[in-house]
Amino acid sequence: MADEPEALRDAAQRGDARLDDLRAAARTCTACDLYRNATQTVFGAGGEGAELMVIGEQPGDREDLAGEPFVGPAGRLLDEALDAAGIDRRLVYVTNVVKHFKWRRAPSGKRRIHQKPDRAEVQACRPWLEGEMARVQPRLVVCLGATAAQALIGPAFRVTREHGHVRPSVLGTPAIGTIHPSAVLRARTGQERQAMFDGLVADLRTARAQLRGARGKKCGTRDAKEPA
Ligand code: SF4
């Protein structure tokens, strides 16, 4: 196995590289400028063979510091939504289309404010995602938010219009687009937040039904009566 990051990026696209090798190589990736301002690479987490892959945009502030995806407030909300939809997160692979945190300093100088990655950054990071997809081989992908959905389903995808529908993805695996949990956190009122959360759960239930329909019950999901 070649061990240079560039060689591993190529191997990732061919599906020849193990997840642990990819994770290690991505730590030294400099394929775009986002590594310069971030604490560390945040690679995906979960087991090879997970039937559901949940893909977000990029790590947030907490994830950047922890080096793990979906461990901050949005990750906790994702846990709640997966649980409400009857999907066990421990059986799901979670990752992002971009592996470094893109941010700018707030005028106060204290907070780091998320910035949306541009198309070139998403494209630069794609070999890592392709490597994850090739190794995990999920049966279904859930794209959280427009950046992930447009990267996986197509640039014309609009979450507001097309969320919750199973679509072909550019990487071959069927995909469902839905809102990002961070959008729920930004809701202005409790009522709006509840409606957005319910919409996220409904889309995840569609994902669960799709998986169960494809392969019966053993699909990384559980019945409401089953232990989490
Ligand atoms: S965002 Fe992706 S492509 Fe850019 S430096 Fe980080 S790991 Fe490499």
Residues whose N, C-alpha, C, O or C-beta is under 5 A from the ligand:
A	BS01	SF4	A26 C29 T30 A31 C32 L34 Y35 V98 K99 H100 E121 A124 C125
